[in-house]
Amino acid sequence: MSRTVARLLTFQLPLAAFLVFLLFPFYWMLVTALKPNRDLYNLALNPLWTWTPTLDHVRRLLWDTHFLPWMRNTLMISVGATALSLAASLLAAYAIGRLRFRGSGALGITLFLTYLVPPVILFIPLSRIVSALGLWDRPAALVLTYPTFLVPFCVWLLLGYFRTLPQELEDCARVDGASRVQVMRYVTFPLALPGILSCLIFAFTLSWNEYLYALVFLSSTDQKTVPVGLATELVTGDVFQWGPLMAGALLGSVPVAVAYSFFVEHYVAALTGALKE
Amino acid sequence: MDRLEASLPRAAARRAAVGSLLESREALGWAMVAPAVALLGAFLAYPFLLGVWLSLTDSRIANPGRFVGLENFRYLVGDGVFRLAVLNTLLYAGVAVVLKFVLGFALALLVDREFRGKRFVRAAMLLPWIVPTSLSALVFYWIYDSQFSVLTWMLRAAGLVDRSINYLGDPNLARASLIAANVWRGVPFFAIGLLAGLQTVPRELYEAAAMDGAGPWARFRWITWPLLVPVSVVVTVFSTIMTVGDFQLIWIVTKGGPANATHLFGTLAYQRAVQGGFLGEGAAVAVFVLPVLVACVALAYRALRRED
């Protein structure tokens, strides 16, 4: 009996408290998004529930705001930045991890250090470079600047993954007469597919979530990304459209939540693998 | 070999030359890192240096400005708002990182055992860290609403307060509210990192220690903790750098207010450079993140060195 009580006090209750703390904001997002305005701003009601759920806020978000163009922009930018970063990272990680040319060790450490440079140091000078390149207010500005945090991260992740692959397989292929390029294409990269997939998810979610560069480099309403568009266009003066805002926060989170739930095992494994380094 | 190549048609010779380049470690290696190096050189290394240069000029938007030495820094050191931002950054990062570490560690210990629904819990607990921070920041903005705050409603229902609370109107309350939101987002990162560390601890060590009569605390103190120091250092350094360089949560919820009480380096730099147009001054504010960065990396390096 006392064992169950002890388990309740030291395990179940604390865990439940954590889950409530971590998940409550999502619940609140959902309830707000589904609640009609007359309930939303009525202090006499219990705010945690609604008996008259409605999709009005979602409808307003989709048809009366630029939410759909923002979704499309974010998707295109994320796909572009991810593709560019992944291609560059895959080549670089293989070269650093496997070819071990002169200077590769130092290059690996330098790449790792670049990951630690936070965007707040870079956004002011980058805004100059972006306008000098004529990319102001254009999605290409983000496709080209997101790799600054995606490439170091992906290289780091892939380096760790390559290290877990046995070198002997490549040596065998070499002995059988395969060129270095063939070894990469037919042996290493196919084997590294799980690692590549984790990179893909990470890079996509990091691009989808980015805020600072998107805020600084894009200015017209229809060019914005979801994270920036919602916070700047739906919070107008003193009028907060909380219903559509929360609906947008919910829908804007869905793509990353889906990407993540499909690959949750990969995700956690890749992260734990990367941290073990 | 030479004669053989000379006898081949020219195209084939070129192909052979490319082929031999592709077989050389050096040539192939540098060719393969070239795209990554070019991207990072143009959009990371160059802006980094340009930022340091800008911080030494009186440059404005649409005006390149001229070299003014350390004038921006001298001005900032005497600027009350900047000094407040330094204090805020120390407070925000210090308190948030400690809380994230303690709570993350507790959560990692909780989920590092077998129980029904473990997979669900491990997936669900990562959500705050997965979803876009700007979107979760909007939720916190709504939770901290001065009139319709659900938090106030719950406190009121519990009989703890009897009037509405202006979370973002009072400097200290605003700081605490932002720290809470930052902790909410960061706990999963610590939990998953430390969980990874916990899983590398060989179970036999616990069994052996238990046989020698070590209690739960002794096992934690002498087995778990020493083995967890390296991963703790890595996770903490990462989180510290990210917390000091935080921007979006603050910018969305308080914009640095009330009365500049919640500015960090990032938000102040944005305000001065992008909104005010003073690029040089803004760049100088941002450059102050550097010493923090270097100190963190140096501390981590020393801590990990000593472990080896």
Interface residues (C-beta under 8 A of the other chain):
Chain A: F11 P14 L15 F18 L19 F21 L22 L23 P25 F26 W28 M29 T32 L40 Y41 L43 N46 P47 L48 L84 S85 A87 A88 S89 L91 A92 Y94 A95 I96 L99 R100 F101 R102 S104 L107 L111 L113 T114 L116 V117 P118 P119 V120 I121 L122 F123 I124 P125 L126 S127 R128 I129 L144 T145 P147 T148 V151 P152 V155 S179 R180 V181 T205 W208 N209 Y211 L212 L215 V216 V226 P227 V228 L230 A231 F240 W242 L245 M246 G248 A249 G252 S253 V256 A257 Y260 S261 V264 Y267 V268 L271 T272 G273 L275 K276
Chain B: G19 L22 E23 R25 E26 L28 G29 W30 M32 V33 P35 A36 V37 L39 L40 A42 F43 L44 A45 Y46 P47 F48 L50 G51 L54 L103 A106 L107 L110 V111 R113 F115 V121 R122 A123 A124 M125 L126 L127 P128 I130 V131 P132 T133 S134 L135 S136 A137 L138 V139 F140 W142 I143 D145 Q147 F148 V150 W153 W184 V187 P188 I192 G193 L195 A196 G197 Q199 T200 V231 V234 V235 I241 M242 V244 G245 F247 Q248 W251 I252 F265 G266 A269 Y270 A273 V274 L279 G282 A283 A286 V287 V289 L290 L293 C296 V297
